[in-house]
């Protein structure tokens, strides 16, 4: 492992279809002061519009930016884990940031802020203030704790019914539920207060050297979409890893375009949401039962 390249920060950026968002994300990373000591790995999740290949060609001669092309859409967890494995094999990173492609880094001293936060109070996983630019809300932390077994069982029952009687649920609840998710106007409680050991919003997460060295996967068990943050929180609490929320480190989140581009219609998007939520909740429930 001695031939790995040392960097202060390595980034894993998960890309799907929305090329302008990915370009903006990478551009913002390149504008940070620590970029000469950083590396960016863009993981294309088999974008059907061919933008992954376009990005690979664009960044082919750009120092410190690499593009991985997945053969299939592996979803959120496995898609990020593919980039994670590449970073672990190629780089000796002090920290690894895993982020959505619709995230940008507005502060030139982003890496310095992460380093300062770690020096003040070491962590295994850090979550920044995730500011959703369209709605003007703060999305992290997700709460003071994760859903318990009772809440997850209720989610499973509801989504199982929605899947079985999909046409009825779509007519009665579908558009309203999508609209509620898309236009939620409240910020997370205590978003402006540093906190420890709370579930962190998954659009941008920072992992320390210890976590990278000890964990072959950033997200385990793998779900296609949803519950990744709660599974991560559960794993960290089980292993007594320290999780930190630091609001002085902020990223901007232009949420939803990659997901929306995948769905052919609102009805299709709602169907995917129901199925993915059901599958992920079942995985999370099994983890809770093992605790």
C-alpha positions as CSV (number, residue, x, y, z in Angstrom):
1,X,0.0,0.0,0.0
2,X,3.1,2.3,0.2
3,X,2.6,3.3,-3.5
4,X,-0.7,5.0,-2.7
5,X,-0.8,8.8,-3.4
6,X,-1.2,10.9,-0.3
7,X,-3.9,13.6,-0.4
8,X,-5.5,15.7,2.3
9,X,-8.9,15.2,0.8
10,X,-10.3,12.7,-1.7
11,X,-13.8,13.2,-3.1
12,X,-16.3,10.6,-4.4
13,X,-19.0,12.3,-6.5
14,X,-21.9,10.1,-7.7
15,X,-23.1,11.1,-11.1
16,X,-26.3,10.2,-12.9
17,X,-27.5,12.0,-16.1
18,X,-27.3,15.6,-14.8
19,X,-24.0,16.7,-16.3
20,X,-24.1,20.4,-15.5
21,X,-24.6,19.7,-11.8
22,X,-21.5,17.4,-11.9
23,X,-19.4,19.9,-13.7
24,X,-20.4,22.6,-11.1
25,X,-19.6,20.2,-8.3
26,X,-16.1,19.4,-9.6
27,X,-15.5,23.1,-10.5
28,X,-16.3,24.1,-6.9
29,X,-13.8,21.5,-5.6
30,X,-11.1,22.8,-8.0
31,X,-11.6,26.2,-6.5
32,X,-10.8,25.2,-2.9
33,X,-7.5,26.2,-1.6
34,X,-6.5,22.6,-0.9
35,X,-7.3,21.2,-4.3
36,X,-3.6,20.8,-5.2
37,X,-3.5,18.2,-2.4
38,X,-6.8,16.6,-3.3
39,X,-8.3,14.1,-5.7
40,X,-11.7,13.7,-7.3
41,X,-13.3,10.4,-8.3
42,X,-16.5,10.8,-10.3
43,X,-18.6,7.6,-10.4
44,X,-21.0,7.5,-13.3
45,X,-24.0,5.2,-12.4
46,X,-24.5,4.0,-16.0
47,X,-26.2,7.2,-17.1
48,X,-28.5,6.3,-20.0
49,X,-27.9,9.7,-21.7
50,X,-24.2,9.0,-22.1
51,X,-23.0,11.8,-19.9
52,X,-20.6,9.6,-18.0
53,X,-18.6,9.0,-21.2
54,X,-18.7,12.7,-21.9
55,X,-17.3,13.5,-18.5
56,X,-14.6,10.8,-18.9
57,X,-13.5,12.5,-22.1
58,X,-13.6,16.0,-20.6
59,X,-11.6,15.1,-17.5
60,X,-9.2,12.7,-19.2
61,X,-6.4,15.2,-19.2
62,X,-7.4,17.1,-16.1
63,X,-5.0,16.5,-13.1
64,X,-6.5,14.9,-10.0
65,X,-10.0,14.2,-11.6
66,X,-10.9,10.7,-12.6
67,X,-14.1,9.2,-13.9
68,X,-15.3,5.6,-13.3
69,X,-18.0,4.2,-15.6
70,X,-20.3,1.7,-14.0
71,X,-21.9,-1.0,-16.2
72,X,-25.3,-0.7,-14.4
73,X,-27.1,1.8,-12.2
74,X,-25.9,0.4,-8.9
75,X,-28.0,2.8,-6.8
76,X,-26.7,5.1,-4.0
77,X,-24.9,2.8,-1.6
78,X,-23.1,0.5,-4.1
79,X,-22.5,3.4,-6.5
80,X,-20.7,5.3,-3.8
81,X,-18.9,2.2,-2.5
82,X,-17.4,1.6,-6.0
83,X,-15.8,5.0,-5.7
84,X,-14.9,4.3,-2.1
85,X,-13.0,1.1,-3.1
86,X,-11.1,3.0,-5.8
87,X,-10.1,5.8,-3.4
88,X,-8.9,3.2,-0.7
89,X,-6.8,1.4,-3.3
90,X,-5.2,4.4,-5.0
91,X,-5.0,7.2,-2.4
92,X,-3.7,7.6,1.2
93,X,-6.3,10.2,2.2
94,X,-6.5,12.1,5.4
95,X,-10.2,12.5,4.8
96,X,-12.8,11.3,2.2
97,X,-15.8,13.4,1.2
98,X,-18.7,11.4,-0.4
99,X,-21.2,13.7,-2.0
100,X,-24.1,13.9,-4.5
101,X,-23.3,15.5,-7.9
102,X,-25.7,18.3,-7.1
103,X,-23.6,19.5,-4.2
104,X,-21.2,22.5,-4.4
105,X,-18.5,23.7,-2.0
106,X,-18.8,27.5,-1.6
107,X,-15.9,27.9,0.9
108,X,-12.4,28.0,-0.5
109,X,-11.2,26.8,3.0
110,X,-13.5,23.8,3.1
111,X,-10.7,21.3,3.7
112,X,-9.1,23.5,6.3
113,X,-12.5,23.7,8.2
114,X,-12.7,20.0,8.2
115,X,-9.2,19.6,9.5
116,X,-9.8,22.2,12.2
117,X,-13.0,20.5,13.3
118,X,-11.1,17.2,13.5
119,X,-8.3,18.7,15.6
120,X,-10.8,20.2,18.0
121,X,-12.9,17.0,18.4
122,X,-11.9,13.9,16.4
123,X,-14.6,12.0,14.5
124,X,-15.1,9.1,12.2
125,X,-17.9,10.7,10.2
126,X,-18.7,14.4,9.9
127,X,-21.7,16.0,8.4
128,X,-21.7,19.7,7.2
129,X,-24.6,22.1,7.1
130,X,-26.4,21.0,3.9
131,X,-28.3,24.1,2.7
132,X,-30.9,23.3,0.1
133,X,-30.7,26.3,-2.3
134,X,-34.1,26.0,-4.0
135,X,-36.2,25.8,-0.8
136,X,-33.8,27.7,1.4
137,X,-33.7,25.1,4.2
138,X,-31.1,23.3,6.2
139,X,-31.3,19.5,5.7
140,X,-28.9,18.2,8.3
141,X,-29.0,16.6,10.8
142,X,-31.9,14.3,10.1
143,X,-32.9,14.3,13.8
144,X,-31.5,13.5,17.2
145,X,-31.8,9.7,16.6
146,X,-32.9,7.2,13.9
147,X,-36.4,5.7,13.5
148,X,-37.1,2.8,16.0
149,X,-38.4,-0.6,15.1
150,X,-42.0,0.5,15.6
151,X,-41.7,3.4,13.1
152,X,-39.9,1.2,10.5
153,X,-42.6,-1.5,10.7
154,X,-45.2,1.2,10.1
155,X,-43.3,2.4,7.1
156,X,-43.1,-1.1,5.7
157,X,-46.8,-1.7,6.1
158,X,-47.7,1.5,4.5
159,X,-45.4,1.1,1.5
160,X,-46.4,-2.6,1.1
161,X,-50.0,-1.5,0.8
162,X,-49.0,1.3,-1.6
163,X,-47.1,-1.2,-3.8
164,X,-50.0,-3.7,-3.8
165,X,-52.7,-1.1,-4.6
166,X,-50.5,1.3,-6.5
167,X,-53.1,2.8,-8.8
168,X,-55.4,3.7,-5.9
169,X,-52.5,5.1,-3.8
170,X,-51.3,7.2,-6.8
171,X,-54.7,8.7,-7.3
172,X,-55.3,9.5,-3.7
173,X,-51.9,10.3,-2.3
174,X,-49.2,10.2,-5.0
175,X,-49.0,13.8,-6.3
176,X,-49.6,15.2,-2.8
177,X,-46.8,13.1,-1.4
178,X,-44.4,14.1,-4.1
179,X,-45.3,17.8,-3.7
180,X,-44.9,17.6,0.1
181,X,-41.4,16.1,-0.3
182,X,-40.4,18.6,-3.0
183,X,-41.6,21.7,-1.2
184,X,-40.9,21.0,2.4
185,X,-40.1,24.4,3.8
186,X,-38.8,23.7,7.3
187,X,-35.2,23.4,8.4
188,X,-33.9,20.6,10.6
189,X,-34.1,21.3,14.3
190,X,-31.0,22.8,15.8
191,X,-29.2,22.9,12.5
192,X,-27.1,25.8,13.7
193,X,-25.8,24.0,16.7
194,X,-22.8,21.6,16.7
195,X,-23.9,18.1,17.7
196,X,-22.5,14.6,18.3
197,X,-23.8,11.2,17.3
198,X,-26.8,12.3,15.3
199,X,-28.0,10.9,11.9
200,X,-26.4,13.0,9.2
201,X,-27.8,14.0,5.9
202,X,-26.3,11.8,3.1
203,X,-25.9,14.4,0.4
204,X,-22.4,15.2,1.8
205,X,-20.5,13.2,4.4
206,X,-16.8,13.4,5.4
207,X,-15.0,10.2,6.6
208,X,-11.8,10.3,8.6
209,X,-8.7,8.2,8.1
210,X,-9.7,5.6,10.7
211,X,-13.1,5.0,9.1
212,X,-11.5,4.6,5.7
213,X,-8.9,2.2,7.0
214,X,-11.3,0.0,8.9
215,X,-14.3,-0.1,6.7
216,X,-14.3,-1.7,3.2
217,X,-17.6,0.0,2.4
218,X,-18.8,3.5,3.3
219,X,-22.4,2.2,3.2
220,X,-23.2,-1.2,4.5
221,X,-25.6,-3.0,4.1
222,X,-26.2,-1.6,0.6
223,X,-29.6,-0.2,-0.3
224,X,-30.5,1.1,-3.8
225,X,-32.0,4.3,-2.3
226,X,-33.2,5.6,1.1
227,X,-32.2,4.7,4.7
228,X,-28.5,4.9,3.9
229,X,-28.0,7.6,6.6
230,X,-29.8,5.6,9.3
231,X,-27.9,2.5,8.4
232,X,-24.7,4.5,8.7
233,X,-25.7,5.9,12.0
234,X,-26.7,2.5,13.3
235,X,-23.3,1.0,12.2
236,X,-21.4,3.9,13.8
237,X,-23.2,3.7,17.1
238,X,-22.7,-0.1,17.2
239,X,-19.0,0.3,16.7
240,X,-18.7,3.4,18.9
241,X,-17.6,5.5,16.0
242,X,-17.9,9.2,16.6
243,X,-20.3,11.2,14.4
244,X,-20.1,15.0,14.3
245,X,-22.4,17.7,12.9
246,X,-20.5,21.0,12.3
247,X,-22.7,23.9,10.9
248,X,-19.6,26.1,10.3
249,X,-18.8,23.8,7.4
250,X,-21.5,24.4,4.7
251,X,-22.2,22.9,1.4
252,X,-25.0,23.9,-1.1
253,X,-27.4,21.3,-2.3
254,X,-29.4,21.8,-5.5
255,X,-31.5,18.8,-4.8
256,X,-33.6,16.5,-7.0
257,X,-32.5,16.9,-10.6
258,X,-30.6,13.6,-10.9
259,X,-33.6,11.7,-9.3
260,X,-36.1,13.5,-11.5
261,X,-34.2,12.9,-14.7
262,X,-34.4,9.1,-14.0
263,X,-38.2,9.0,-13.7
264,X,-40.2,9.2,-16.9
265,X,-43.2,10.7,-15.1
266,X,-44.4,11.7,-11.7
267,X,-46.3,8.4,-11.6
268,X,-43.1,6.5,-12.4
269,X,-41.2,8.5,-9.8
270,X,-43.8,7.7,-7.1
271,X,-43.7,4.0,-8.0
272,X,-39.9,4.0,-7.7
273,X,-40.1,5.8,-4.4
274,X,-42.5,3.3,-2.9
275,X,-40.5,0.3,-4.0
276,X,-37.2,1.7,-2.9
277,X,-38.5,2.8,0.4
278,X,-40.1,-0.6,1.1
279,X,-36.9,-2.5,0.2
280,X,-34.6,-0.2,2.2
281,X,-36.9,-0.2,5.3
282,X,-36.8,-4.0,5.3
283,X,-33.0,-3.9,5.3
284,X,-32.9,-1.4,8.1
285,X,-35.4,-3.4,10.1
286,X,-33.1,-6.5,9.9
287,X,-30.2,-4.4,11.2
288,X,-32.3,-3.2,14.1
289,X,-33.3,-6.8,15.0
290,X,-29.6,-7.8,15.0
291,X,-28.7,-5.2,17.5
